[in-house]
Amino acid sequence: AQSVTQLGSHVSVSEGALVLLRCNYSSSVPPYLFWYVQYPNQGLQLLLKYTSAATLVKGINGFEAEFKKSETSFHLTKPSAHMSDAAEYFCAVLNTGGFKTIFGAGTRLFVKA
Amino acid sequence: ETGVTQTPRHLVMGMTNKKSLKCEQHLGHNAMYWYKQSAKKPLELMFVYSLEERVENNSVPSRFSPECPNSSHLFLHLHTLQPEDSALYLCASSLGLAGNTGELFFGEGSRLTVL
């Protein structure tokens, strides 16, 4: 069975600081991995996805994530946080050939001025 | 037209009411989903439709009844709900299930409060 664990329900960074949101997954087959972002009162929007091509994936708004099979991780990073990055971020996994995307519990990112 | 549109955005209902949530996608996708988002819990997949056929019913209570009349529209009919059903209900679509690479396109959600 597939599952996703996001370490830290809340992360707070200063504007301009590195953003690191952690995600570990469990999957019995090669997975597709995703990061979604949710701004207040909105639905989820895809930030980036890994589908077995390059292990370093670049997404929108300067975010990127690295797939590390040996660590079963897919952490999300951004070199310099901006106030507009404050939102909730969800890591998700989909088994190749499947259709059930499983989401983590989410990490709320706070950005301090 | 935005990609996935949900109505109403907010709904308050009593436990004896009957109401429906509507979702419409303008992306030409073949698969549609209902997810439930409750505070401090992961998104829960409720139902999946592919080409108007239900392919997943994730142990959802019968007081939730989905309907997919065509590949662009998805409804969630609600009756005799409980207060614990209060949540944000998210509709999503994807290109299809065959060869699915998984990207989901979400609506803005319907915030349901059951009194």
Interface residues (C-beta under 8 A of the other chain):
Chain A: V4 S9 Y32 F34 Y36 N41 Q42 G43 L44 Q45 L46 K49 T51 F90 A92 L94 G97 G98 F99 K100 T101 I102 F103 G104 A105 G106
Chain B: V4 Q6 A31 K40 K41 P42 L43 L45 V48 S50 V55 E56 L90 A92 L97 N100 T101 G102 E103 L104 F105 F106 G107 E108 G109
